[in-house]
Amino acid sequence: MKYTYTEKKDTRSGFGAGLAELADTNPNVVALCADLIGSLKMEKFIEKAPERFFQTGIAEANMMGLAAGLTINGKIPFAGTFANFATSRVYDQIRQSIAYSNKNVKIAASHAGVTLGEDGATHQVLEDIGMMKMLPGMTVINPCDYNQTKAATLAAAAHEGPVYLRFGRPVVPVFIPEDMPFEIGKGILLQEGTDVTIVATGHLVWESLLAADELEKEGISVEIINIHTIKPLDEEIILKSVEKTGKIVSAEEHNYLGGLGESVAGMLSRRRPTPQEFVAVHDTFGESGTPAELMKKYEIDADAVVKAVKRIIERTK
């Protein structure tokens, strides 16, 4: 495998590291949190810039309104809580006060997907990408590891406009080079191949690389694209790949309804109809369990990617 790792870290710690760096480099950055400082890894930011931190308590709707207000005087607020509470609980406030008003708020959404694990279905969110990408003007970012999440945090601060930044709880391999450029709206070709294109986001990028190793043993060559920005979608990198392979698998830790896969399918239906398979959760809520157990049960692990690639090859013979 071209990409290997020497350590595992949670992506939320990548956010914390990026936010701490912004405390030193951008005096306009402020942070807000809904009583989850430790979970969002905001401690270092608070140590560096306590006067630029606001603890709102368990009042997420108020936090979003406060964040929107802070932008009026040029502040760049990062409003952090669990992804479930950052979307479902406060959708009206985000729509009206942030998206409709085009406020420069960065929504920092941790513990996304089923891999937050044992907290169970009430805290696991599998609808958030769909909810947020439908808001006009909202940028949606879902990085894959610690280094990319840190880079995404810095890029979000530099971007003018509302951003939904999605990351997770579990420790996962750190495999993206620290110096790899991060450009909002531009996918990254991680591996070239000729038989099938895989577009993956978040935790499923590493699972797709593992799947590619297994498939290579069987003589199947896959091309892997890291789609860290779901909106705006990098259409050109996908189109260039499917022009070569003629088939595509999308892989994400999200409901197949409304996620990356649907964005890709919609784009391809308009520009280049292409057979597609979805690796995603199929219209259900999660449950309590370890991240590995849940990824296996809901068929969003490396083995599920392997099966999806073989299905689409069989379909297109």
Rosetta silent file (secondary structure, phi, psi, omega in degrees, C-alpha in Angstrom):
SEQUENCE: MKYTYTEKKDTRSGFGAGLAELADTNPNVVALCADLIGSLKMEKFIEKAPERFFQTGIAEANMMGLAAGLTINGKIPFAGTFANFATSRVYDQIRQSIAYSNKNVKIAASHAGVTLGEDGATHQVLEDIGMMKMLPGMTVINPCDYNQTKAATLAAAAHEGPVYLRFGRPVVPVFIPEDMPFEIGKGILLQEGTDVTIVATGHLVWESLLAADELEKEGISVEIINIHTIKPLDEEIILKSVEKTGKIVSAEEHNYLGGLGESVAGMLSRRRPTPQEFVAVHDTFGESGTPAELMKKYEIDADAVVKAVKRIIERTK
SCORE:     score description
SCORE:     0.000 S_00000001
   1 L     0.000  135.508  178.523    0.000    0.000    0.000 S_00000001
   2 L   -64.274  -38.511 -177.537    1.267    3.469   -0.896 S_00000001
   3 L  -101.805  123.124  176.821   -0.240    4.924    2.284 S_00000001
   4 L  -126.344  173.775 -179.524    0.823    3.446    5.613 S_00000001
   5 L  -140.421  154.110  177.467    0.560    4.634    9.185 S_00000001
   6 L  -115.333  -10.197 -179.773    2.647    4.601   12.335 S_00000001
   7 L  -152.197  165.688  174.412    0.013    5.814   14.785 S_00000001
   8 E  -122.575  138.029  176.685   -3.706    6.184   15.320 S_00000001
   9 E  -142.961  156.719  175.396   -5.466    9.346   16.458 S_00000001
  10 E   -80.682  146.844 -179.551   -9.030   10.568   16.580 S_00000001
  11 H   -67.893  -28.250  178.271  -10.051   13.137   13.990 S_00000001
  12 H   -63.219  -30.251  175.852  -11.548   15.347   16.712 S_00000001
  13 H   -69.935  -30.035  173.176   -8.008   15.796   18.063 S_00000001
  14 H   -63.587  -39.496  175.381   -7.015   17.045   14.614 S_00000001
  15 H   -62.988  -45.754  179.660   -9.719   19.673   14.976 S_00000001
  16 H   -59.139  -39.792  178.874   -8.414   20.583   18.418 S_00000001
  17 H   -67.079  -41.476  178.117   -4.880   20.951   17.068 S_00000001
  18 H   -65.054  -41.119  179.800   -6.045   23.154   14.206 S_00000001
  19 H   -65.318  -39.776  178.034   -8.113   25.319   16.531 S_00000001
  20 H   -63.295  -38.650  177.507   -5.156   25.717   18.898 S_00000001
  21 H   -65.217  -38.693  178.546   -2.990   26.850   15.984 S_00000001
  22 H   -65.769  -28.467  175.642   -5.629   29.390   15.005 S_00000001
  23 H   -58.770  -33.703 -179.290   -5.515   30.773   18.541 S_00000001
  24 H   -86.784  -32.118 -168.375   -1.948   31.853   17.752 S_00000001
  25 H  -103.698  -19.190 -176.572   -2.295   32.831   14.112 S_00000001
  26 L  -135.151  100.938 -176.637   -5.749   34.405   13.696 S_00000001
  27 L   -67.186  -12.796  178.973   -6.969   36.851   16.379 S_00000001
  28 L   -84.631  -14.278 -179.992  -10.452   36.916   14.849 S_00000001
  29 E   -73.673  128.986  174.163  -11.081   33.222   15.539 S_00000001
  30 E  -125.741  159.647 -178.726  -13.322   32.580   18.528 S_00000001
  31 E  -127.576  141.759  175.736  -14.660   29.280   19.865 S_00000001
  32 E  -128.537  147.878  179.996  -17.993   28.318   21.355 S_00000001
  33 E  -146.459  142.609 -179.302  -18.962   25.016   22.931 S_00000001
  34 L   -98.129   63.343  173.513  -22.167   23.465   24.249 S_00000001
  35 L    66.596   33.379 -179.095  -20.720   21.863   27.398 S_00000001
  36 L  -138.152   44.174 -175.734  -18.454   19.419   25.529 S_00000001
  37 H   -56.740  -49.207 -178.798  -15.006   21.006   25.789 S_00000001
  38 H   -64.502  -41.129 -179.398  -13.184   17.702   26.335 S_00000001
  39 H   -66.306  -32.356  179.567  -15.079   15.887   23.618 S_00000001
  40 H   -92.113   -0.527  178.129  -14.305   18.639   21.098 S_00000001
  41 L    57.295   46.002 -178.317  -10.650   18.899   22.241 S_00000001
  42 L   -95.132    2.269 -173.225  -10.906   22.648   22.810 S_00000001
  43 H   -58.436  -42.772 -176.414   -8.714   22.759   25.927 S_00000001
  44 H   -68.488  -35.555  175.496   -5.586   24.073   24.187 S_00000001
  45 H   -61.786  -43.694 -178.655   -7.497   26.868   22.485 S_00000001
  46 H   -64.371  -39.151  177.327   -8.887   27.906   25.868 S_00000001
  47 H   -61.553  -40.278 -176.026   -5.410   27.844   27.418 S_00000001
  48 H   -80.079  -35.875 -173.382   -4.066   30.068   24.654 S_00000001
  49 L  -141.970   64.722 -176.607   -7.016   32.455   24.255 S_00000001
  50 H   -59.649  -29.142 -178.409   -9.449   32.217   27.200 S_00000001
  51 H   -74.651  -10.176 -179.941  -10.960   35.613   26.353 S_00000001
  52 H  -109.179   19.852  178.342  -11.999   34.265   22.954 S_00000001
  53 E  -118.640  139.911 -179.475  -13.911   31.242   24.264 S_00000001
  54 E  -128.398  117.684  175.415  -17.621   31.101   25.109 S_00000001
  55 E   -92.764  112.327 -175.885  -19.183   28.248   27.076 S_00000001
  56 L   -93.323   -9.785 -173.716  -22.880   28.262   26.212 S_00000001
  57 L    74.350 -172.233 -177.469  -23.894   25.194   28.188 S_00000001
  58 L   -79.475   71.170 -177.340  -26.380   22.681   26.827 S_00000001
  59 L  -146.483   67.141 -171.264  -28.102   25.343   24.746 S_00000001
  60 H   -62.296  -37.727  179.891  -27.109   24.597   21.177 S_00000001
  61 H   -63.718  -41.471  176.794  -29.714   26.844   19.554 S_00000001
  62 H   -63.910  -38.629  179.454  -28.489   29.775   21.600 S_00000001
  63 H   -60.883  -42.182 -179.866  -24.897   28.903   20.650 S_00000001
  64 H   -67.170  -39.319  176.892  -25.693   29.091   16.929 S_00000001
  65 H   -64.881  -41.289  177.788  -27.442   32.440   17.337 S_00000001
  66 H   -63.917  -42.315  178.237  -24.516   33.784   19.364 S_00000001
  67 H   -60.759  -44.420  178.894  -22.061   32.530   16.738 S_00000001
  68 H   -60.066  -42.421 -179.991  -24.019   34.270   13.980 S_00000001
  69 H   -64.368  -36.373 -178.599  -23.989   37.511   15.967 S_00000001
  70 H   -64.888  -25.440 -179.626  -20.239   37.360   16.530 S_00000001
  71 H   -70.283  -21.020 -174.469  -19.608   37.416   12.792 S_00000001
  72 H   -62.785  -32.365  178.375  -21.127   40.892   12.477 S_00000001
  73 H   -99.229   20.400  172.692  -18.011   42.462   13.982 S_00000001
  74 L    90.481    6.035  177.370  -15.640   40.330   11.932 S_00000001
  75 L   -76.044  155.889  178.067  -15.139   37.390   14.278 S_00000001
  76 E  -117.178   92.386 -175.108  -14.750   33.864   12.881 S_00000001
  77 E   -85.110  135.987  168.094  -16.645   31.592   15.290 S_00000001
  78 E  -105.423  112.873 -177.750  -16.182   27.832   15.555 S_00000001
  79 E  -102.519  114.288 -170.789  -19.307   26.458   17.263 S_00000001
  80 E  -115.452  135.512  171.784  -18.677   22.943   18.551 S_00000001
  81 E  -165.555 -177.107  175.814  -20.849   20.079   19.743 S_00000001
  82 E   -63.149  146.962 -176.851  -21.775   16.520   18.725 S_00000001
  83 H   -57.360  -36.030  179.160  -22.831   16.283   15.073 S_00000001
  84 H   -61.711  -45.427 -178.411  -26.310   15.141   16.067 S_00000001
  85 H   -77.254  -22.978 -179.674  -26.872   18.201   18.230 S_00000001
  86 H   -79.126   -7.213 -177.762  -25.113   20.471   15.715 S_00000001
  87 H  -127.312  -71.168 -174.573  -27.680   19.657   13.034 S_00000001
  88 H   -58.152  -42.409 -174.712  -30.972   18.019   14.055 S_00000001
  89 H   -73.013  -25.801 -171.076  -31.400   20.005   17.267 S_00000001
  90 H  -129.217   27.243 -173.763  -30.643   23.408   15.770 S_00000001
  91 H   -61.251  -38.655 -179.582  -31.528   23.164   12.089 S_00000001
  92 H   -62.867  -43.708 -179.990  -33.890   26.135   12.179 S_00000001
  93 H   -65.168  -39.239  178.725  -31.249   28.389   13.745 S_00000001
  94 H   -66.051  -44.293 -178.722  -28.628   27.286   11.207 S_00000001
  95 H   -62.711  -50.053 -172.347  -30.997   27.802    8.295 S_00000001
  96 H   -80.036  -47.829 -170.677  -32.305   31.200    9.336 S_00000001
  97 H   -89.213  -22.855 -176.356  -29.452   32.829   11.250 S_00000001
  98 H  -111.531  -60.828 -174.727  -26.427   31.328    9.511 S_00000001
  99 H   -69.933  -52.431 -178.211  -27.151   29.942    6.017 S_00000001
 100 L   -60.295  -36.274 -179.569  -29.907   32.333    4.904 S_00000001
 101 L   -88.855   -2.040  179.808  -27.911   35.269    6.261 S_00000001
 102 L    52.496   49.644  179.514  -24.630   33.862    4.846 S_00000001
 103 L   -83.435  147.252 -173.995  -22.848   34.290    8.163 S_00000001
 104 L   -83.246   56.860 -178.006  -19.198   33.270    8.437 S_00000001
 105 L   -99.728  138.713  176.013  -19.829   30.556   11.061 S_00000001
 106 E  -109.668  112.919 -178.633  -17.886   27.295   11.212 S_00000001
 107 E   -89.622  111.609 -177.240  -19.982   24.469   12.683 S_00000001
 108 E   -95.215  107.080 -169.744  -17.602   21.979   14.304 S_00000001
 109 E  -113.355  104.112 -178.479  -19.475   18.665   14.441 S_00000001
 110 E   -95.848  170.820  175.251  -17.813   15.831   16.336 S_00000001
 111 L    57.997   41.448  179.892  -18.892   12.222   17.017 S_00000001
 112 L   -80.838  157.570  175.738  -20.486   11.825   13.584 S_00000001
 113 L    73.424 -165.228 -179.847  -21.761    8.521   12.219 S_00000001
 114 L   -86.581  -13.555 -172.465  -22.031    5.197   14.042 S_00000001
 115 L   -76.655    0.621  168.052  -18.387    5.067   15.093 S_00000001
 116 L   -71.286  -14.184  163.191  -18.975    7.096   18.231 S_00000001
 117 H    78.644 -116.232 -164.912  -20.018    3.616   19.291 S_00000001
 118 H   -68.434  -11.619  176.833  -21.416    2.786   22.678 S_00000001
 119 H   -67.312  -20.784  171.799  -23.397    6.028   23.092 S_00000001
 120 L    84.414 -175.931 -168.279  -25.985    4.452   20.806 S_00000001
 121 L   -61.788  -32.111 -176.825  -28.573    5.603   18.282 S_00000001
 122 L   -66.284  -25.283 -178.996  -29.683    8.766   20.099 S_00000001
 123 L  -104.002  -16.200  179.082  -26.208   10.272   19.711 S_00000001
 124 L   -82.967  131.027  178.571  -25.242    8.750   16.343 S_00000001
 125 L  -119.622  131.148 -179.325  -26.220   10.848   13.358 S_00000001
 126 L  -125.798   13.637 -177.687  -26.419    9.458    9.834 S_00000001
 127 L  -118.744   -5.463 -165.925  -28.498   12.219    8.235 S_00000001
 128 H   -68.139  -37.762  179.618  -26.340   15.276    8.828 S_00000001
 129 H   -60.724  -45.419  178.894  -24.508   15.497    5.505 S_00000001
 130 H   -60.556  -44.176 -179.938  -27.824   15.497    3.657 S_00000001
 131 H   -60.780  -44.309 -172.974  -29.303   18.126    5.953 S_00000001
 132 H   -80.265  -33.786 -178.181  -26.354   20.463    5.654 S_00000001
 133 H   -71.423  -19.873  178.901  -25.585   20.101    1.957 S_00000001
 134 L   -78.036  -12.265 -179.991  -29.138   21.156    1.108 S_00000001
 135 L   -80.185  121.708  179.708  -28.628   24.565    2.701 S_00000001
 136 L   -55.525  133.202  176.506  -27.704   27.142    0.045 S_00000001
 137 L    83.435   -6.122 -178.356  -24.181   28.451    0.494 S_00000001
 138 L   -83.906  124.742  173.113  -23.162   25.846    3.093 S_00000001
 139 E   -88.005  135.079 -176.309  -19.786   24.177    2.543 S_00000001
 140 E  -121.164  118.994 -175.715  -19.663   20.569    3.815 S_00000001
 141 E  -123.372  134.549 -178.610  -16.304   19.005    4.742 S_00000001
 142 L  -137.243   81.471 -175.513  -15.696   15.455    6.035 S_00000001
 143 L   -71.257  166.246 -167.504  -11.929   14.788    6.451 S_00000001
 144 L  -104.641  -22.334 -179.233  -10.451   11.312    6.792 S_00000001
 145 L  -151.280 -175.829 -177.022   -7.743   11.413    9.478 S_00000001
 146 H   -58.061  -51.700 -176.515   -6.018   13.564   12.105 S_00000001
 147 H   -62.863  -41.259 -178.600   -3.747   15.435    9.702 S_00000001
 148 H   -71.278  -32.070  178.029   -6.487   16.148    7.200 S_00000001
 149 H   -68.474  -39.923  175.604   -8.874   17.319    9.919 S_00000001
 150 H   -60.865  -47.162  179.818   -6.279   19.775   11.211 S_00000001
 151 H   -62.488  -38.522  179.622   -5.716   21.054    7.678 S_00000001
 152 H   -65.738  -36.045  178.496   -9.467   21.277    7.093 S_00000001
 153 H   -63.777  -44.400  177.861   -9.895   23.348   10.252 S_00000001
 154 H   -64.420  -39.931  179.445   -7.299   25.858    9.056 S_00000001
 155 H   -67.289  -37.314  178.907   -8.906   25.947    5.601 S_00000001
 156 H   -62.915  -39.850  179.669  -12.362   26.490    7.100 S_00000001
 157 H   -64.398  -34.384 -178.343  -11.114   29.523    9.020 S_00000001
 158 H   -81.092  -17.068 -177.729   -9.700   31.018    5.819 S_00000001
 159 L   -81.882  135.163  178.299  -12.878   30.346    3.833 S_00000001
 160 L   -90.408  115.161 -179.883  -15.469   33.116    3.690 S_00000001
 161 L   129.168  167.045 -177.032  -18.924   31.702    4.391 S_00000001
 162 L   -68.707  140.466 -178.928  -20.650   29.061    6.522 S_00000001
 163 E  -132.930  136.430  169.416  -18.916   25.698    6.863 S_00000001
 164 E  -106.172  112.557 -177.256  -20.058   22.373    8.288 S_00000001
 165 E  -109.090  113.608 -171.086  -16.941   20.507    9.445 S_00000001
 166 E  -107.823  128.554  177.742  -17.673   16.865   10.307 S_00000001
 167 L  -148.449 -176.063 -166.444  -15.306   14.598   12.250 S_00000001
 168 L  -131.893  178.954 -177.681  -15.343   11.650   14.637 S_00000001
 169 L   -93.442  -41.153 -169.772  -14.631   10.068   17.981 S_00000001
 170 L   -74.191  156.936  171.632  -12.642    6.841   17.362 S_00000001
 171 E   -77.025  133.942 -178.423   -8.905    6.588   16.880 S_00000001
 172 E  -136.386  159.629 -179.683   -8.124    5.815   13.234 S_00000001
 173 E   -56.212  139.413  173.052   -4.895    5.479   11.229 S_00000001
 174 L   -97.576  106.522 -172.629   -3.056    8.721   10.445 S_00000001
 175 L  -128.220  -14.450  176.072   -1.987    8.203    6.829 S_00000001
 176 L   -80.021  127.284 -179.867   -2.368   11.520    5.031 S_00000001
 177 L   -57.220  141.506 -176.992    1.006   13.326    4.953 S_00000001
 178 L   -59.556  -30.069 -177.116    1.094   16.347    7.229 S_00000001
 179 L   -96.718    9.109  178.499    2.199   18.568    4.361 S_00000001
 180 L   -68.860  126.972 -178.880   -0.414   17.388    1.838 S_00000001
 181 L   -60.680  143.146  175.220   -2.263   20.470    0.549 S_00000001
 182 L  -119.160  116.900  179.022   -5.921   20.816    1.535 S_00000001
 183 L  -123.300  120.747  179.672   -8.104   22.761   -0.857 S_00000001
 184 L   -57.599  130.690  177.221  -11.815   23.094   -0.207 S_00000001
 185 L    85.689    5.037 -179.740  -13.765   21.621   -3.104 S_00000001
 186 L  -123.053  112.667  177.261  -10.855   19.660   -4.589 S_00000001
 187 L   -67.719  165.810 -178.281  -10.731   15.876   -4.212 S_00000001
 188 E  -122.358  123.047  175.646   -7.439   14.025   -3.883 S_00000001
 189 E   -77.879  108.753 -177.580   -6.443   11.105   -6.105 S_00000001
 190 E   -89.267  -31.513 -176.484   -4.868    8.693   -3.632 S_00000001
 191 E  -152.542  132.092  177.818   -4.386    5.700   -5.887 S_00000001
 192 L   -86.917  146.688  178.871   -4.630    5.164   -9.628 S_00000001
 193 L  -157.707  174.327 -173.713   -6.483    2.192  -11.060 S_00000001
 194 L  -123.670  -18.541 -171.326   -8.219    0.979  -14.184 S_00000001
 195 L   -94.924  -44.287 -176.057  -11.172   -1.256  -13.272 S_00000001
 196 E  -144.670  141.269  172.156  -13.356    0.618  -10.757 S_00000001
 197 E   -92.991  133.511  170.369  -13.415    4.110   -9.231 S_00000001
 198 E  -115.283  122.320  171.530  -13.965    4.399   -5.482 S_00000001
 199 E  -107.049  122.314 -174.503  -14.945    7.797   -4.110 S_00000001
 200 E  -130.872  156.561  179.668  -14.717    7.772   -0.327 S_00000001
 201 L  -140.879  151.665  176.546  -15.067   10.256    2.499 S_00000001
 202 L    61.640 -140.008 -177.451  -14.224   10.346    6.202 S_00000001
 203 L   -61.982  -20.097 -177.462  -13.385    7.048    7.899 S_00000001
 204 H   -78.017   -7.858  175.962  -14.214    5.139    4.725 S_00000001
 205 H   -66.489  -49.057  178.892  -11.127    6.455    2.939 S_00000001
 206 H   -64.262  -41.159  178.304   -8.831    4.194    4.953 S_00000001
 207 H   -60.438  -35.379  178.732  -11.278    1.291    4.646 S_00000001
 208 H   -69.366  -36.978  175.892  -11.208    1.781    0.878 S_00000001
 209 H   -64.844  -40.446  175.934   -7.408    1.642    0.826 S_00000001
 210 H   -62.776  -41.720  179.060   -7.544   -1.611    2.792 S_00000001
 211 H   -62.943  -39.344 -179.610  -10.111   -2.939    0.342 S_00000001
 212 H   -61.493  -37.000  176.932   -7.910   -1.990   -2.599 S_00000001
 213 H   -61.795  -43.618  179.273   -5.089   -4.113   -1.191 S_00000001
 214 H   -65.949  -41.916 -178.127   -7.378   -7.133   -1.007 S_00000001
 215 H   -67.549  -34.482  179.327   -8.768   -6.547   -4.483 S_00000001
 216 H   -61.489  -33.625  178.234   -5.289   -6.192   -5.957 S_00000001
 217 H   -63.490  -23.183  179.823   -4.532   -9.736   -4.814 S_00000001
 218 L  -101.572   10.204  176.531   -7.365  -10.860   -7.084 S_00000001
 219 L    81.419   17.868  179.681   -6.166   -8.804  -10.022 S_00000001
 220 L  -103.414  123.107 -176.734   -8.713   -6.006   -9.617 S_00000001
 221 L  -101.262  118.995 -178.707   -7.321   -2.489  -10.023 S_00000001
 222 E  -116.098  145.090  174.278   -9.220    0.293   -8.251 S_00000001
 223 E  -101.479  131.321 -175.615   -8.776    4.042   -8.368 S_00000001
 224 E  -117.523  126.113  177.890   -9.390    5.793   -5.029 S_00000001
 225 E  -117.991  126.587  176.759  -10.427    9.424   -4.676 S_00000001
 226 E   -86.835  106.810  177.436  -10.636   11.104   -1.284 S_00000001
 227 L   -95.959   84.381 -179.889  -13.673   13.369   -1.422 S_00000001
 228 L   -77.913  -23.446  176.607  -13.088   15.394    1.738 S_00000001
 229 E  -110.436  112.676 -178.365  -15.393   18.169    0.524 S_00000001
 230 E   -83.632  -30.374  173.975  -18.867   16.917   -0.249 S_00000001
 231 E  -141.876  120.657   -0.871  -20.151   20.385   -1.112 S_00000001
 232 L   -72.859  140.968 -178.017  -18.912   21.836   -3.382 S_00000001
 233 L   -81.717  136.245  175.770  -18.269   18.484   -5.020 S_00000001
 234 L   -78.640   89.845 -176.181  -15.180   18.089   -7.208 S_00000001
 235 H   -70.315  -36.791 -172.629  -17.025   16.911  -10.298 S_00000001
 236 H   -67.046  -40.184 -179.498  -14.074   16.998  -12.653 S_00000001
 237 H   -65.741  -33.172  178.132  -11.854   14.580  -10.716 S_00000001
 238 H   -72.447  -46.053 -179.617  -14.728   12.076  -10.596 S_00000001
 239 H   -61.389  -41.450  178.930  -15.625   12.476  -14.264 S_00000001
 240 H   -61.546  -38.765 -179.014  -12.008   12.019  -15.335 S_00000001
 241 H   -70.637  -47.524 -176.882  -11.800    8.799  -13.331 S_00000001
 242 H   -70.840  -21.000  173.775  -15.058    7.206  -14.507 S_00000001
 243 H   -61.269  -30.954 -179.247  -14.158    8.065  -18.101 S_00000001
 244 H   -87.048  -45.491 -172.157  -11.363    5.538  -17.594 S_00000001
 245 H   -91.214  -32.258  178.718  -13.019    2.915  -15.365 S_00000001
 246 L    78.383    4.474  178.925  -16.663    3.107  -16.450 S_00000001
 247 L  -159.411  156.069 -170.993  -17.996    2.258  -12.973 S_00000001
 248 E  -146.603  145.707  173.161  -17.961    3.715   -9.495 S_00000001
 249 E  -122.400  129.597  173.763  -18.428    2.827   -5.819 S_00000001
 250 E  -102.978  141.662 -174.780  -19.189    5.513   -3.239 S_00000001
 251 E  -136.777  125.006 -174.977  -18.211    4.840    0.378 S_00000001
 252 E  -157.954  155.882  175.035  -19.309    6.827    3.431 S_00000001
 253 E   -97.913   74.780 -172.301  -20.320    6.587    7.079 S_00000001
 254 E  -165.501  161.512  171.851  -23.760    8.063    6.476 S_00000001
 255 E   -59.767  139.130  178.277  -27.215    7.068    5.311 S_00000001
 256 L   -64.729  -21.531  174.767  -27.117    6.315    1.590 S_00000001
 257 L   -79.556  117.593  173.249  -30.044    8.725    1.344 S_00000001
 258 L    89.954   -3.197 -174.576  -28.695   12.253    1.121 S_00000001
 259 L   -93.742 -156.640  179.078  -24.988   11.550    1.459 S_00000001
 260 H   -57.813  -45.291 -176.490  -21.926   11.610   -0.775 S_00000001
 261 H   -56.642  -41.361  179.666  -23.242    8.758   -2.915 S_00000001
 262 H   -69.449  -36.150  176.261  -26.394   10.629   -3.860 S_00000001
 263 H   -62.172  -43.586  179.316  -24.404   13.749   -4.717 S_00000001
 264 H   -64.987  -46.117 -178.784  -22.165   11.680   -6.984 S_00000001
 265 H   -61.687  -42.155  179.225  -25.108    9.842   -8.567 S_00000001
 266 H   -62.829  -43.017  179.473  -26.961   13.090   -9.229 S_00000001
 267 H   -64.722  -45.133 -178.273  -23.920   14.662  -10.851 S_00000001
 268 H   -66.428  -34.517  179.179  -23.198   11.605  -13.000 S_00000001
 269 H   -63.626  -29.644  178.778  -26.810   11.337  -14.141 S_00000001
 270 H   -83.554  -34.690 -168.695  -26.511   14.863  -15.519 S_00000001
 271 H  -112.280  -34.813  178.480  -23.021   14.666  -16.985 S_00000001
 272 L  -162.079   87.954 -178.571  -22.023   11.033  -17.586 S_00000001
 273 L   -51.337  127.591 -172.555  -24.401    8.243  -16.549 S_00000001
 274 L  -142.038  133.909  175.237  -22.279    5.569  -14.830 S_00000001
 275 L   -57.738  137.454 -175.468  -23.142    2.323  -12.976 S_00000001
 276 E  -139.421  143.677  168.780  -22.737    2.896   -9.227 S_00000001
 277 E  -118.389  148.270 -177.889  -22.793    0.911   -5.990 S_00000001
 278 E  -109.733  126.955  165.701  -23.269    2.475   -2.557 S_00000001
 279 E  -106.395  105.545 -174.253  -21.338    1.562    0.586 S_00000001
 280 E  -167.320  170.868  176.150  -23.390    3.334    3.233 S_00000001
 281 E   -76.742  134.951 -172.068  -25.932    2.723    5.984 S_00000001
 282 L   -99.824   84.754  168.588  -29.222    1.654    4.451 S_00000001
 283 L    52.579   52.276  177.908  -32.053    3.765    5.857 S_00000001
 284 L  -149.424  161.901  171.818  -31.790    2.777    9.501 S_00000001
 285 L   -84.354  164.369  176.585  -30.663    4.156   12.840 S_00000001
 286 L   -85.205 -165.974  176.399  -27.565    2.830   14.570 S_00000001
 287 L  -155.570  178.777 -178.320  -27.279    1.076   17.920 S_00000001
 288 L   -76.767  141.760  178.316  -24.825    0.623   20.759 S_00000001
 289 L   165.604  173.847  176.265  -21.597   -1.263   20.067 S_00000001
 290 L   -73.319  156.882  177.582  -17.919   -0.813   19.360 S_00000001
 291 H   -54.026  -44.009 -178.743  -16.984    1.124   16.208 S_00000001
 292 H   -64.230  -42.871  178.939  -15.640   -2.020   14.529 S_00000001
 293 H   -61.000  -42.298 -176.641  -18.754   -4.039   15.379 S_00000001
 294 H   -72.218  -38.510  177.784  -21.045   -1.328   14.030 S_00000001
 295 H   -63.962  -36.808  177.278  -19.092   -0.788   10.831 S_00000001
 296 H   -68.311  -47.719 -177.244  -19.273   -4.509   10.163 S_00000001
 297 H   -61.516  -42.772 -176.107  -22.988   -4.789   10.994 S_00000001
 298 L   -91.989    9.545  171.664  -23.975   -1.798    8.869 S_00000001
 299 L    57.628   54.400  175.611  -21.646   -2.858    6.044 S_00000001
 300 L  -131.839   34.602  177.392  -19.396    0.183    5.914 S_00000001
 301 L  -112.301 -174.962 -177.643  -16.003   -1.468    6.444 S_00000001
 302 H   -59.098  -39.358  179.786  -13.268   -2.640    4.080 S_00000001
 303 H   -62.332  -37.619  178.240  -15.020   -5.951    3.490 S_00000001
 304 H   -66.494  -36.031  177.544  -18.169   -4.105    2.398 S_00000001
 305 H   -66.031  -42.977  177.493  -16.121   -2.051   -0.071 S_00000001
 306 H   -57.349  -47.544 -178.872  -14.609   -5.232   -1.532 S_00000001
 307 H   -62.672  -39.835 -179.582  -18.085   -6.723   -1.983 S_00000001
 308 H   -65.638  -40.365  177.652  -19.414   -3.552   -3.620 S_00000001
 309 H   -62.535  -43.182 -179.864  -16.542   -3.490   -6.118 S_00000001
 310 H   -67.779  -34.736  178.279  -17.171   -7.117   -7.035 S_00000001
 311 H   -62.765  -44.524 -175.110  -20.910   -6.464   -7.378 S_00000001
 312 H   -73.158  -30.558  174.335  -20.410   -3.638   -9.841 S_00000001
 313 H   -65.198  -42.560  178.857  -17.909   -5.643  -11.876 S_00000001
 314 H   -64.152  -41.501 -178.668  -20.426   -8.488  -12.077 S_00000001
 315 H   -64.267  -29.531 -171.795  -23.222   -6.089  -13.038 S_00000001
 316 L  -105.971   14.393  177.525  -21.255   -4.562  -15.890 S_00000001
 317 L   -64.863    0.000    0.000  -19.837   -7.683  -17.529 S_00000001
